[in-house]
Structure formats: C-alpha cells, structure tokens
Amino acid sequence: MRKPAMGIQLYTLRDHIKTAEDFDMTLARLEKTGVSLVQISGIGDIPAETQRDILEKHNMKVCITHKSFDRMENDLDALLAEHETIGVHDIGLGCASKEQRGNTANVGEFIKRTGEIARKMHDRGFAFHYHNHSFEFEKLEDADTTMMEMLFAETDPAIFNFIPDVAWIHFGGSDPVEILNRMKGRVKVIHFKDYILDEKGERRFVPLGEGVVDLKACYDAACSLGIPYIVYEHDDNWPDNDPFKACEISWEYMRRLENGQI
C-alpha cells in the first residue's frame, strides 16, 4: 500500500498569507513544524514569481490550488501561466455557487461549463478538481437524486476529478470511505477535516482526531486506493481562535496516523 504524503491546506491560514511577508513567515512556521507540502488557497495578490521563490525558500511543494470559477472560465491563459510558474498542474474549484446547484437544471449547466473548463485544462496538461461540501449530498428540489450523484453520472472521469472533503461528506450523511471508493481513479488530494455537533446540535470544526469522523478508516482507504496526498483543512472555530495551533495539533495527529500509532 502506498502512503499518501501529508500537508496543510493554506485556506486554514488564509488570514496569514495575504502579503508576501506574511506568506514567508507562515511557510517558515510550517517548515519548522515539519510540513513540506501545501495546498494554496485564500492567498493574497502575490505575484506567482514571488510565491515560487518563497515556496522554494522553505522547501514547500504545492500539490494543488483552489481558484475561482470566474478565473477558470474567463482568465484561463493567465491562470495556467501562474500555475506553470509555481510548478503545479492541478487546479481545484472550492465550491459551486448557489446559482450552480439546488435543482437539476442548475447542476446540469454547472456540469456543462465545468466540463468545458476541464477539457481546456486537460488539453494543456492541467487537471480540474472539484471540492465538495455537504450540499452535494442533499436531494435536489426537482428530482429524487443529489448533485453528487449527477456529478458521478454526468462528468467525464478522464477530465473531471474530485477533492473529497471527508468531514463535509460525513456531515452530508454519507460514508466517506464509500465515497472515496466510488471516486477511485479520480482523486489526487483528500481534505482531512473533523467536526462535532455541539449542545445545540450545530456543527463545529475541531482539530483532527477530536471529532466524529473516522479518519483512520479514511486514511486506510486512501492508502489502499493509492491516493497521493492528504491535506488538513480547518475552516473556522480554531482552538483559542488560533489557526496555527489547530495546524500544530492536527499535524501531530497526522504524523501519528502515518506512523501507525492510531
């Protein structure tokens, strides 16, 4: 079995990567922790050349990014050139907009347009990836199916890939391991995330290993499926309101998971 490389999704630290100076300091702190792999998301307006130099300075590999649908559709040439500069050929879409989901017509149009984007990327040596939340597992307004089922059935496996987020899958009422297996061959990066339901029954994100998601089962599935990368993501509600602390706690969990201590 192949063990996935572990990393950090920089969206977790998005408030600390808005300038080149902050990006430098953030990567320095992650490097000191032992991190050598990141996903870029939520970054400020930092030139690609500067990003590349700072990444190289701290020995960081980028496994994938998240970029906007608008840039993918209307600014693709510049977007791909930026990715060439930083040395990554996998580009993720973090979420479908409200106008792109909810009913079969909206989802069908989303599939059509992302399919066109994915084909253009593929033809130029890049790959398109879609990151789920929980709404993809909810029944559509006008059909006894879900957006995720439509994505499975109506997208081209050769060009449309997934970034499965195990916490959102679980919160959406599905089994993350089952979904990972259904995505076989279409996943390069998994998002590891954890959550609890508080006393009011509301979802609250927590560091890895402190919530309800069976991350050990997800890790074993990633190994058996040969998925190359796992990155930790924590959207909000960090311990002590400190995303770096959340990363440090979760990074230790990932190390233990990788070493068979969990």
Solvent accessible surface area in square Angstrom, and as a share of the most:
residue,aa,sasa,rsa
1,M,181,0.81
2,R,142,0.52
3,K,118,0.50
4,P,1,0.01
5,A,45,0.35
6,M,10,0.04
7,G,0,0.00
8,I,0,0.00
9,Q,0,0.00
10,L,0,0.00
11,Y,71,0.27
12,T,1,0.00
13,L,1,0.00
14,R,47,0.17
15,D,92,0.48
16,H,66,0.29
17,I,0,0.00
18,K,96,0.41
19,T,64,0.37
20,A,30,0.23
21,E,120,0.54
22,D,46,0.24
23,F,0,0.00
24,D,34,0.18
25,M,124,0.55
26,T,4,0.02
27,L,0,0.00
28,A,41,0.32
29,R,108,0.40
30,L,5,0.03
31,E,64,0.29
32,K,186,0.79
33,T,50,0.29
34,G,49,0.47
35,V,4,0.02
36,S,65,0.42
37,L,7,0.03
38,V,0,0.00
39,Q,0,0.00
40,I,1,0.00
41,S,8,0.05
42,G,29,0.28
43,I,28,0.14
44,G,18,0.17
45,D,148,0.77
46,I,11,0.05
47,P,82,0.51
48,A,13,0.10
49,E,90,0.40
50,T,43,0.25
51,Q,16,0.07
52,R,81,0.30
53,D,73,0.38
54,I,17,0.08
55,L,5,0.03
56,E,114,0.51
57,K,127,0.54
58,H,11,0.05
59,N,109,0.56
60,M,15,0.07
61,K,111,0.47
62,V,10,0.06
63,C,4,0.02
64,I,0,0.00
65,T,0,0.00
66,H,25,0.11
67,K,42,0.18
68,S,56,0.36
69,F,30,0.13
70,D,88,0.46
71,R,62,0.23
72,M,2,0.01
73,E,62,0.28
74,N,109,0.56
75,D,57,0.29
76,L,19,0.09
77,D,95,0.49
78,A,43,0.33
79,L,0,0.00
80,L,2,0.01
81,A,57,0.45
82,E,59,0.26
83,H,2,0.01
84,E,96,0.43
85,T,36,0.21
86,I,24,0.12
87,G,54,0.52
88,V,5,0.03
89,H,72,0.32
90,D,13,0.06
91,I,0,0.00
92,G,0,0.00
93,L,5,0.03
94,G,18,0.18
95,C,52,0.31
96,A,0,0.00
97,S,47,0.30
98,K,156,0.66
99,E,131,0.59
100,Q,20,0.09
101,R,54,0.20
102,G,25,0.24
103,N,36,0.18
104,T,44,0.25
105,A,74,0.58
106,N,46,0.23
107,V,0,0.00
108,G,26,0.25
109,E,83,0.37
110,F,1,0.00
111,I,16,0.08
112,K,116,0.49
113,R,75,0.27
114,T,0,0.00
115,G,24,0.23
116,E,85,0.38
117,I,6,0.03
118,A,1,0.00
119,R,99,0.36
120,K,115,0.49
121,M,0,0.00
122,H,87,0.39
123,D,98,0.51
124,R,120,0.44
125,G,54,0.52
126,F,10,0.04
127,A,27,0.21
128,F,0,0.00
129,H,4,0.02
130,Y,0,0.00
131,H,5,0.02
132,N,1,0.01
133,H,38,0.17
134,S,15,0.10
135,F,33,0.14
136,E,0,0.00
137,F,26,0.11
138,E,98,0.44
139,K,130,0.55
140,L,15,0.07
141,E,145,0.65
142,D,86,0.44
143,A,36,0.28
144,D,125,0.65
145,T,37,0.21
146,T,17,0.10
147,M,2,0.01
148,M,3,0.01
149,E,67,0.30
150,M,17,0.08
151,L,0,0.00
152,F,30,0.13
153,A,85,0.66
154,E,97,0.44
155,T,13,0.08
156,D,60,0.31
157,P,80,0.51
158,A,73,0.57
159,I,12,0.06
160,F,2,0.01
161,N,21,0.11
162,F,1,0.00
163,I,0,0.00
164,P,0,0.00
165,D,0,0.00
166,V,0,0.00
167,A,1,0.01
168,W,25,0.09
169,I,0,0.00
170,H,63,0.28
171,F,80,0.33
172,G,23,0.22
173,G,71,0.68
174,S,33,0.22
175,D,73,0.38
176,P,10,0.06
177,V,41,0.24
178,E,97,0.44
179,I,9,0.05
180,L,0,0.00
181,N,72,0.37
182,R,108,0.39
183,M,1,0.00
184,K,141,0.60
185,G,77,0.74
186,R,19,0.07
187,V,19,0.11
188,K,66,0.28
189,V,0,0.00
190,I,0,0.00
191,H,0,0.00
192,F,0,0.00
193,K,2,0.01
194,D,1,0.00
195,Y,8,0.03
196,I,42,0.21
197,L,97,0.48
198,D,33,0.17
199,E,162,0.73
200,K,157,0.66
201,G,50,0.48
202,E,101,0.45
203,R,73,0.26
204,R,98,0.36
205,F,3,0.01
206,V,11,0.06
207,P,6,0.04
208,L,4,0.02
209,G,43,0.41
210,E,97,0.44
211,G,26,0.25
212,V,76,0.44
213,V,11,0.06
214,D,87,0.45
215,L,3,0.02
216,K,72,0.31
217,A,34,0.26
218,C,2,0.01
219,Y,10,0.04
220,D,55,0.28
221,A,8,0.06
222,A,0,0.00
223,C,6,0.03
224,S,75,0.49
225,L,34,0.17
226,G,29,0.28
227,I,7,0.03
228,P,24,0.15
229,Y,23,0.09
230,I,0,0.00
231,V,0,0.00
232,Y,1,0.00
233,E,6,0.03
234,H,1,0.00
235,D,23,0.12
236,D,57,0.29
237,N,77,0.39
238,W,35,0.12
239,P,33,0.21
240,D,113,0.59
241,N,121,0.62
242,D,47,0.24
243,P,11,0.07
244,F,19,0.08
245,K,75,0.32
246,A,0,0.00
247,C,4,0.02
248,E,74,0.33
249,I,60,0.30
250,S,0,0.00
251,W,15,0.05
252,E,97,0.43
253,Y,25,0.10
254,M,0,0.00
255,R,68,0.25
256,R,94,0.34
257,L,2,0.01
258,E,36,0.16
259,N,96,0.49
260,G,62,0.59
261,Q,118,0.53
262,I,60,0.30
